[in-house]
Amino acid sequence: MQAGGRLNLLLIGFGHVARAFVRLLIPRRADIEAASGLATRVVGIATARHGCALVPDGIDDARAIALAEGYLGVSSIHALAGDPPRDAFALLDGAARQAWQGPLVAIETTTLDPRRGEPATGHIVRALAAGAHVVTANKGPIACAWDVVRQAAGRADRHVLFESTVMDGIPVFGLVRDTLPGVRVTALRGIVNATTNYVLGEMEEGRELGASLAEMQARGIAEADPLFDLEGWDAAAKAAALANVLMGAAITPESVRRCGITHLTAADVRGALDSGWRLKLVMRVTGEAGRVSASVGPERVHATDVLAQVHGTMCALTISTDLLGDVTIVQHGGSVAETAYGVLADLITLSRRL
Ligand SMILES: NC(=O)c1ccc[n+]([C@@H]2O[C@H](COP(=O)([O-])OP(=O)(O)OC[C@H]3O[C@@H](n4cnc5c(N)ncnc54)[C@H](OP(=O)(O)O)[C@@H]3O)[C@@H](O)[C@H]2O)c1
């Protein structure tokens, strides 16, 4: 990126992840700029129920968080003539009409829709058409409409980065893209949903599902609709995103064979443990481009299996390759702060590409 260039950020969605990202940014802006050259300012926010605002000169981040978390919402800080944008699409259209100093970037963190990937896919396509690059933590578009997203990015000559869609800030996609040149990914196996892994671990201790799920909701780790975690939709969306990007597949979460954990009781989980096994929600992807299949479901994992050591909110993914065998990447505990870091890491990657 040119010296002095600054990324103008449009936050499409301003919930747990986007606010954690802004909280991460506030005290570190100067350090990040000195270390990586990344300079940013937030110039727009769109939410579903907490208003929208476009502020071309830059938003006071701390005030925006306070407004979004209070009763007022963010519309009161809209700084252009006329009414605040009514939704994310109007905000993106408004942004397209402004003359920006520096690149425009939409950060898409709206609620997951694992069946259709909407409205996030629509937001991304509209952002690209508006001339913005895109960073997203929302796996829906990558899982449900990867081709649409990729083609729209190509047409617009803009970048789309999505590292925080799987295992938060752990560089799963970047690991393959940047450090495993020439390898073919032949299979994937892992635990990729922190909420269900935590819940199953607590069930081993005799705690029933409801209490530990409430804890995951309070920590902002569970999906807005926690059934997407419990019924395996989140893991299925991650399977599809990984398969599409790393294995050249064209699958969707609906084509992933899926079974959740809602039917399991603490007695089932403890029974497995007493026999030397752990019950884990395991994601698998196998096959070659054009014939890739994926599944998500509870499996008995032997105590000697690397996945048996994945406790609490940890996640792990084994990437099988033709030239390097199996590479396993372990995340020692996920949180929204790590997802927020994934967003920041994508912005730094983007600024290096510009
Ligand atoms: N939480 C995590 O640990 C984590 C980790 C990795 C990835 N993710 C992904 O990151 C995304 C955001 O997660 P989150 O935990 O931040 O969710 P969240 O707290 O529920 O926030 C979602 C935000 O999106 C807004 N929104 C929903 N529909 C919208 C629409 N049609 N137009 C504009 N804004 C809309 C909501 O508006 P209101 O504020 O008005 O409701 C809210 O601000 C999800 O796709 C999730 O799968 C989350």
The ligand as a Gaussian input file, in Angstrom:
#p B3LYP/6-31G(d) Opt

LIG

0 1
 N      -18.480000     -15.078000      17.664000
 C      -17.459000     -15.829000      17.251000
 O      -16.679000     -16.348000      18.070000
 C      -17.219000     -16.035000      15.784000
 C      -16.067000     -16.703000      15.368000
 C      -15.812000     -16.857000      13.987000
 C      -16.738000     -16.380000      13.076000
 N      -17.882000     -15.758000      13.516000
 C      -18.825000     -15.284000      12.512000
 O      -18.823000     -13.864000      12.544000
 C      -20.121000     -13.356000      12.244000
 C      -20.552000     -12.414000      13.360000
 O      -20.579000     -13.089000      14.594000
 P      -20.957000     -12.280000      15.916000
 O      -20.682000     -13.211000      17.043000
 O      -20.348000     -10.938000      15.897000
 O      -22.547000     -12.131000      15.700000
 P      -23.529000     -11.126000      16.442000
 O      -22.948000     -10.709000      17.750000
 O      -24.866000     -11.760000      16.409000
 O      -23.529000      -9.821000      15.487000
 C      -24.071000      -9.833000      14.208000
 C      -24.150000      -8.397000      13.732000
 O      -24.685000      -8.396000      12.411000
 C      -25.762000      -7.473000      12.345000
 N      -26.679000      -7.889000      11.299000
 C      -27.427000      -9.014000      11.227000
 N      -28.135000      -9.034000      10.082000
 C      -27.805000      -7.887000       9.423000
 C      -28.198000      -7.319000       8.191000
 N      -29.084000      -7.912000       7.391000
 N      -27.671000      -6.123000       7.825000
 C      -26.775000      -5.491000       8.630000
 N      -26.362000      -5.990000       9.818000
 C      -26.878000      -7.171000      10.203000
 C      -26.352000      -7.464000      13.728000
 O      -27.124000      -6.286000      13.920000
 P      -27.801000      -5.947000      15.351000
 O      -26.659000      -5.529000      16.235000
 O      -28.702000      -4.822000      15.081000
 O      -28.455000      -7.206000      15.788000
 C      -25.077000      -7.508000      14.577000
 O      -24.531000      -6.215000      14.679000
 C      -21.052000     -14.577000      12.085000
 O      -21.209000     -14.838000      10.717000
 C      -20.267000     -15.694000      12.768000
 O      -20.529000     -16.961000      12.173000
 C      -18.134000     -15.566000      14.835000

